[in-house]
Amino acid sequence: MAIKHIRSKWNGTMTDRERFNRQMHYKSVDRCFNMEFGYWDENFDLWDIFVDNGIRSNEQAAEFFSFDRFEIVGGVCDLHPTFEEKVIEDRERTVIMQNTDGLLAEVTKGSASIPHYMKSSIVTPEDWKRVKEEKFVRNDPARKVDIAALKQKHPADRDYALGVDCGSMIGRIRDMLTFEGTAYACYDYPDMVEDMVETRCVLIEDFLDQVLPHFDFDFASGWEDICYKNGPIVSVNFFKEVVMPRYKRINKKLKEYGIDVWYTDCDGDVRPILPYLLEGGINCLFPYEVNSCAHPAELLDEYGRDLMIMGGIDKMQLKAGKDAIKDYLKSVERLVARGGYIPFCDHRCPPDVSVENYLYYLDLKEKMFGMK
């Protein structure tokens, strides 16, 4: 289906790829790189501009708003095959089910609320040994990358930014063990958790060894959702001693192929572990949530050019109205001019941001950061 464009692409004299690379390396650009992280699923049912134009996904929305192009290549670096998703018990108002991560969850019928996770399939080292042998096999054929197909999809003469996904060292382990399970396991079975981290690292290294020689990637990406408003769910020392050394191994491979921008998606207050993210090679935060941490200027002023940020536009200000939106965009104006910072909503935009406010935000962002 052809996507209608509700907005024209921002004027520019550079390709999206050139603009991204120059902006993230503090070089002059024609204008700011224009992107957004996306929207809650509910937006596609509640926002009339999406409903009326048949927009049902973040990918379609990016084309709909004519954002700059930004893509990522990933591999099978996780458990494979996944656990079977199945209903264990059907109750009056809830359903007990097993999800693809092997978690037993109580799900409220007819609600999009977060499930109540009751039990993980991995509790003891014996559980992990069984799952590792079944679902983390290095020579699983699914882990072999079809290089020819990827080259056809992402040609060498592309004009857009292309990244390589470096997966998750500890965030996906949190998904498999649950929030509380991860916190307990780091103390009860630290060797088990370290082996889980090592297993993931090896699979990511295997993937990178396949793709890095064949593509000129512009950045690396990752996902480590292990922080909340009070900091990380694992101890800082555990992160420093167990997780960071694996980052260093991956970063060594990235640097060998000239990749020096590596972001990770970690919500919450990342400040306690930020020094070790940086030491490990992750030098960019994405989409950088504000309310559980700090205004992006605080961290960028503290760390200088050692740190980059993508995101950091407070979604609460998008809800608050036009004056609040204008004030907040003014507060990041010098950061955009500085480089190493790309502004967009600090996570998926929620449906309680009005369409009127959101379009005003996009218009003002173009006026302030587009080509003059």
N, C-alpha and C positions, 0 to 999 in steps of 0.2 A: 504494500500500500504506500503510495506516495504521500509524504508528510508535507502538509501546508506549513509555510513559514509565517508565524505571526509577527516576527521582527526580522529586520535585515541584519546581516552580519555586520559587525562594526567595520568601518573603513580602516584600511591599513595598507602599508607598502611592503610588509614582510609576510612570509609564509607563517602559518601557525607554529611550525617546528622551529623556525629561526627565532621567532618572537619568544617562545617558551625558553629556549636555551639561553638567549641573551638576557632575559629578565631574571632567570634563576642564577645567572653568573654576574649580575650587577653591571651589565653593559647597557648602553643606550638602546631604546626600543621605539618603534613607531607609536605604540600605545600599549596599554596593559593587556596581558593575556586574559581572555574573557571566558570563564567557565563557571559552572555551579556543580555542587556535589550530588544534587538530586532532591527527591521528594518522598514523603511518606506514601505508602500504597493508597491510603485513604484520599490523598489529593486527587487521584485519578478518577475518583467517584464523586468528589465534592466540589472541585474547582470547575466552574462552567467552561472556562477556556480549554480545559482538557476534555471534558465530556462532549462539548459541542464539536470538537475537532478530532475526536477519536484517539486521543493520546492516552496510551495505557502503560507506558514504561518510561523509565528515566532516559533510556537511549532515544526513544521517540521525542521526549521532551527536549533533549539537548539539540536535536535537529530542528524541532519546532521553534525554539528560541534562537537558532543560528549561532550557538556557542562555538568557540574555537575547538578544533578536533584534538582529542586526547585519548589515546588507547593503550592497552596493556596486554602483553602476552603472558599467559600462565600455563602451568603444567599440572599433572596429577601428582602432587606432593603430599597428599593427605591420606587418610585411611581409604583403602579401596579393596574390595567393594565396601560400600557403606552398610550400616546395619539396616535391616528391613524395617520400614515404617509400618507399624501395625497397631491395631486397637487391642488392648489387653482386657479392658473392662468398660462397659457402657453403663454409666450411672444416670440418675435423673437429670442433673444439671451439668455434669461434667463427663469427660471421657478420659480414662487412663490409657495412655498410649506410649509406645516406644518410638523415639525419633531416629533419624539417620545417624546420629552420633552415639546411639545406644543408651540414651537417657530415658528413664521412665518419668513421664510427665503427666500432670493432671491439667487438662485443657477445658476451659469453660465453653460450653456450647454457645454458638452464635456470638462470640466475642473475639476481638482482635488483641485482647490483653496478653501480656507475657505469661506463658504457662508456669505452673508451680512444679519445679523439678524435684522429684522425690528420691531418685536413686540413679547412680551411674552404673554402667556395665563394668567399669574399672574402679575398684576400691583397693585391692591388694596387689602386690607384685605378681602373684600368680595370675590374677585377672589380666594384668598388663601383658605378661608373657604370652598368654593365649591370644589376645587381640593382636599383638605385634606379629606373631607368627601367621595369623590369618589375614590381616588387613594392612600390613606395612611391609610387604614383600618388595625388595628393591628391584628384582627383575620381572615384576609384573608387566606384561606387555602393554597395559594401559599407560604405563609411565614413559613409554617411548614416544618421542615427539615427532610428528610428521613435519619435518623441516620444509619439504617442497610445498606443502599446502600453506604453511605460514609465509613463505617467501612470496607465494602468489597473492596472498591476502595483504601482505605488508611489503610492497616492493622497495628496493633500495632508494629509489628516487621519490619516495613519499614526501608530502609537504606538511605532515602533521607530527606531533610529538608521540613517540612510542616508548613505552616502558616495559621492563621485565619484572614479573612478580616474584618476590623473594619470600612469599608466604608468611608463616607465623612460627615463631619459636615456642611461645608460651601461651599466646591468646587462644589458639585452637585447643590446646591442652585444657585450658579453663572451660571451653565448651564441652569437652568430653568428660571432665571430672565434676563439673558444676563449680560455681563460685566458692561455696564453702568447702567442697571436696578438694579443690586445688589448694586452698589455704591449709587444710589439715594435712594433705599428702606431702606438702613441702617439709613438714615437721615430722610426720609419722614415717614416711617412706621417701626421704630425699633422694636416695639412689634411684628409685623407680622414676621419679619425676625427671631427674637428670637424664636417665636413659630415654625417656620420652622426648626430651629436648634434643638429645643427640640424634635420635632416629629421624626426627623431622629435619634437622640440619643436613644430614647425609642425603636425604631425598631431594632437598632443595639444591644441594651441591650437584647431585646427579643431573637434575634438570638444567641447571646453569651450564654445566659442561656440554650439554647437547646444543643449547641455543646461542650462547655467547659468541662462538666463532662465526656465526652466520648472519648476525644482525648488528647494526650500529645503533644500539639503544640510546635514548636520550636521558633516561632516568631509571631508577629501580623503585619498586613499591613494596609495601608490606602491611601486615595487620596484626596488632598486638593490643587487643582491647582488654587490658588487665588493670586499669586504674578506675577509680571512682572519685567522688568529691574529697575523700580523705587520703588519697594517694593510692599506691599499688596494693593489690591483694596478696602479693608475695613480698617477702622481706627485701629490703634494698640490698642486703648482703647476698641473698640467694640470687637476685637478678645480676648483681655484679660478678659473682663467682661462677654461676652456671649458665646464664643466658648470654651475657656480653661476650664471652670468648667465642661462642658460635657466630655471633654477628661479625666478629673480626675475621673469621674464616671466610664467610660469605663476602665481606667487603674486600678481602684480598683478591678474590676472583673478579669482582666488579671493577676494581681499580685497574686490573690487568687489561681490561677492555675499555678503559677510559670513562667509566660511569662514575661520576662524582656527585650526583644528586640522588639521594636515597631517602624516601619518605616512609613513615609508618603511620597507620591509622590507629591511634590509641586515645580513646576518650578519657575524660576525668582529669585529675590533677597529676600530670606527668612530671612535675618539678623534682620530686625525690629521685627519680631514675634518669632524668634528662642527662646528667653528666655521663652516665654509662651508655645511654643511647648514642651520644656523640662520640665517646671513646670507641664504641663498637663500630662506628661508621655511618649510623643513621643520623643525618644532618638536617632533616626536614620533618615538620609535624603537619599532619593532614587528617581530617579537615579542621583540626584544632578548636576544640570547644572552649568557649570563653568563661561561662558561668561557674564551671567546676574548677577553673584554673585561674587565668588572669588575662587581662587585655594583651593582645599580641605584642604591643609596644614594650611591655615590661620585659618579656623574654628576649626580644630582638635587641633591646638596648643593653641588656645584661650580657648576652652572648655574642653580640656583634655579628660578623660575617661567618662565624662558626655555625650559625643556626639559620635555617630558612623556615618559612611558614606558608602553608597554603590553606586558606579558609579564614577563620577568626572573625567573621562578621556575625555578631550576636543575634541569634534568631529572635530573642526576646524583644530586641529593638525593632525588628521587622514587624512584630505584632503591635508595637506601641504607637505607631503612626508616623506620618511624614516628617515631623520635626525631629523625632528620635532617630529616624533613619538618616536624615541629613546630618545630624550631629555625630552619629557614629561613623559615617563615611568620612566626615572631615577628620575624625580622630585617627584614621589610618592613611590619610592622604600622604603624609611624609614617608610612611612605610612603603607605599607603592612607588614613590619617587626614588627611594633608596635602592630598591631592587631586592631580590631574594624573598619577595612576598607577593602572593597572588590572592586578592580578596574574593571570598564567596561565603555563603551561609555556613555557619559552623557545625553543620551536620545536615542530614536530610531536612528540607524545609517542611514544617508541620502544616496541617490543614487549617489551623486557627490563625495563620497569617492570611489576611484577606488578599484576594486577587488584586484589588486596587492598590494595596500597599506593596505587594510584590512587584507589580509592573512599575510602580513609581521608583522602587529600589533599583530595578534594572535600568530604567531610563536615567536615573541620577548617576548610577555607576558609569554609564556610557558618557554622560556629560562631563563627569569629573576625570575619568581615566581613559576615555577613548581618544582617538587622534584629534588634535586640536585643529 
